[in-house]
Amino acid sequence: MTDSLYLLIPLGAAVIYSFSATLLKQSLENGIGPWRLTFGGNISSAIFICPLALLVDDLPPWDIFLYALPCGLLFVIGNTFTSFSLLKGDVSVATPILGTKVILVALFTFLFIEKNPSLSVWIGAFLTVLGITLMNLQFGERRVNLISTVILSILSAICFAALDVLIEKYSRNYGGLEFVSSTFFAVALGSFLLVPFFNKPVSKKSPAPQSTFYLACVSMGFQALGMALAIGLFGDATSINIVYSSRGIWSVLIIWALGHYFGNEENKAGTKTMTTRLTGATMILVAIILIL
């Protein structure tokens, strides 16, 4: 039992991510644009993760950035898709679908090594499709267009899946902490490409939207640090990703029970809709467990 205590780190990160996503959604509704939101989350994550390079004996070689730069840009693009998915739709739909990243990693790995997927992968893929279908079902009076949310969430998952495969590949050559910290240095640099798309400055908004925005960014960076440390120090990426993927279920539960405290109206979709979303999120988590 004590040997698995490190899994409390990704569990905590999953819960924090779900709260962060709720705060991000609130920030978007308060007028913080998706470009600025992505920038803030990226810079916060970089501030938390880049110092991990200090935990190793030597600084990374310069050529590491030849591979870290495209990985950093993938992160920026993936996070941009995430912000727009939250802008267009519901947290309780977007977050569980983002968890399909792990399934896509498995499929990409099979594709790259030209190996036929096992039966468990096909079952997992079927459960994922079924879970996403359930996430789109709506009952009651509150109905929103979730198609764009699903598409943007899947595009984000594809980016992060490709990123995971590349990080795993290049970490073998450069070391996990070295490559991850270098990648997030590239994330910080690449995020400045988003600045021209900002709307009016945050300082011109009222204190409440400002505090929500900053809290969302800090919490997002903190949970990213937890995941980086968990994988970098313990190396059990499979178990860690399974536990972290519970964020889909946590997001539905948090929105359902506490959403009104954040000004979130998703729980007005009704018990039947939220139960269906919880079932869909659970199916996606079962699919992840099957594949991993």
N, C-alpha and C positions, 0 to 999 in steps of 0.2 A: 504493500500500500504506500509506504513512504517513498518507494522508488518512483512512484507516479505523481508525486506532489508537484513536480514542475508543470504538470498539465493544468494546474490552477492559474498559471500565467496566461495561456491562450484563452482559458475560460473567462478570466477577468477582462482580457482584451476584447473578447466577443461582446460582453455586456457593455463595456465602455463604448465600443464601436456603435452599438445600437442606440445608446443615448446620444452619441455624437451625431449620428445620422438624423435623429430627431431635432437636434439643435441646428444642424445644417439646413434642414427643411424649414425651420422657423426663421432662420436668417434669410433664406430666399424669399419667404413671404413678407419679411420686413424690408425688402428692397435691396438686400445685398446681392449683387449680380453673381451668376454662376462662374464667371471668369475670375472675379476677385475671391470667391469662395474656394475655388480650386487652388488659386495662388496661396491663400492663407494656409490651407491644409497641407500643401506641399512644403512650404517653407517651415512650418511647424514640425513636420515629420523629419525634415532635413536637419533642423536644429537639434532634435532629440537623437538622431541616429548617426550623424557624421562623427561625433566624438567617439564612437565605438572603435574608430581606427586607432585611438590611443591605447586600447587594451592589448594591442599586438606589439611585438618587439620592434619591428621595422615598419617604416612608412611604405605604402604600396608603390610599386614601380610605375613610372610614367605611362607605360603602354597599357596599363589597366584601363585607362580612360578611353581607349579605342573601342572597348567593349562596354564600359560602364555608361558612356554617353548615349548610345542607342537605347540601352535599358532604361536610362533616366527619362528619355523622351517617351518611351512606351508608358511609363508610369504617369507622366504628365497627361498624355492623351487619354489613358484609361480613367484617371481621376476626373478629367473634364467630362467624359461621358457620364460618370457617376453623378456629378453635380447637375448635369442637364436632365438625367433620369429622375432625380429628386425634384427638380423644378417642374417637370411635366406631370409627375404623378405621385404616388403614395410611397412612404418609407416602408410600409408593411408589405409592399410588392417588390420594390427595387432591391432591398437588402437580401431577401432570400434568393433572388435570382442571381445576384452577384456571387453567391456561394457556388454557382455552377462552374466557377473558375477551376475548382479542383477537378471536376469531371473533365473539363476541357484539357487540363494538363495531362490527364491520363490518355485522352484521345490523341493529343498532339504527340505524346511520347510514343504511342503505338504507331502513329503515322511516320515519325522521324526514323524509327528503327525498323520500319516495314514488318511489323509483327501483327498478326491477326488478333483483334480484340477477343477476350475471353467471354464466356457466357455472362459472367457477373457484370462486365462492362455494358453488354447489350441490355441487360435487365436494368442497370443503373441509368442508362440513357433513356429507356422507356419510362422509368419512374420520374426522371427529370422532366420529360415532355409532359407527362400527366400532371406533375406538380405545378409546372408553369401554367398549364391550362386551367387548373383549379384557381390559381392566383388571379386569373382574369375574370372569373365568374363574379357577378355582382348581383346583389339582391337588395330590395328596399328602395327608398327614394333617392339616396345619395349615389349617383353614378358619375364616374369620370372616365375619360378616355385613357385606358391603360396600355394601348398598343405601343405608343411611343416610349412609355416607360420601360416596357419589356424589351423593345429593340435596343434602346440605349444601354440598358443594364447588361444585355447579352454582349454588345460591342465592348463594354467596359470589361466584362469577364474574359472575353477573348484577348484583350490587351494584357490583362494581368496574368492570364494563363501562359501566354507567350513569354512574358517577363519571368515567371517562375521557372520555366524550362531553361531560359538563358542564364538566369542567376545560378541555377543548379549546375549548369554546364561549366560556367567560367569560375565558379567558386572552387571547383576541383583544382584549378590551376593557380589561383591567387589566394585562396582561403576565404571562408565565409564572411567573417567580419570585415576583412579588407575590401572584398568586392561589394558587399552591401553598403558600407559607408561611402565608397567611391561612387556607387550608383546614386545615392541620395545627394551627394555633392552635385552630380549631373542634374538631378531633379531640381535642385535649387536654381542652377543656372538656366535650365530649360523653362522654368516657370516664369521667368521674366519676359518670355515671348507672349504671355497672356496679358501683360500690363496695358498695351494699347486698347484692349477691349473693355477696360474697366468703365463702370458708370461713375456717378458722382462720388467724391471721397467719403469714406466712412465717418470722418470727423464732422461732416455736415449732417449726419443723422443723429437722432436722439440717443441718449445714453443706453437705453434698453437694447435696441438692435446692435449697438456696438459691443456691449458686454456678451450678448448671445453669440455673436460672431467670433469674438476672441476666445470664449470658452469652448466653442465648437472646434476651433483650430487647435487649441492646446490639447483638448481631450483626444482629438484624432491623432496628433503627433505622439501622445503618450501611449496610446494603444499600439501604434506602429512600432514604437521602441520595445514594448513588451514582446511583440511577435519576433522582432529581429533578435532580441536577446534569447528568447526561448529556442529558436532554431539555431542561432549561432553558438550557444553554450551547450545545448543538450542534443541537437542534431536529429531528434526524432520527428522529422518533418511530417511523416504520415499521420501519427497520432495527434500532433499539434494542429495540423490543418483540419482534422476531423472535429476536434473540440472547438476550434475557432469558427468552424462553419455553423455552429449552433447559433451564431449571431442572427441567422434568418428567423429562427424560432423566437429568440429574445426580442427581436425588433417587433414582431407581431404582438407578443405579450405586453411589451412596454407601451406600444401605441394604444393597445386595447385598454390597458388598465390606467395608464398615466398620461395618455396623449393630451387630454383636456388641460392638464397643467402647463403644457407647452403651447397651448393655442392650436393644437392639431385636431382636425375634425374627422380624421379617418375612422375613428370608432363610431361615428354617426352612420357609417355604412351598415351597421346592424350586426347582431349576434351571428346570424347565418353567414354573412359575408366574411366576418372575421374568423369564424370557425373554419370556413372553407380555406381561407388563406393560411391558417395555422396548419391545417391538414396538408396543404400544398408544400409549405415550408418543411414539414416533417418528412414528406416523401423525398424532397431534394436532399435532406440530411441522410436519410436511409440510403439513397443512391450513392452518396459520397462514401459512406461506410462500406458499401458493397464493392465499389471500385477500388478503394484504397486497401 
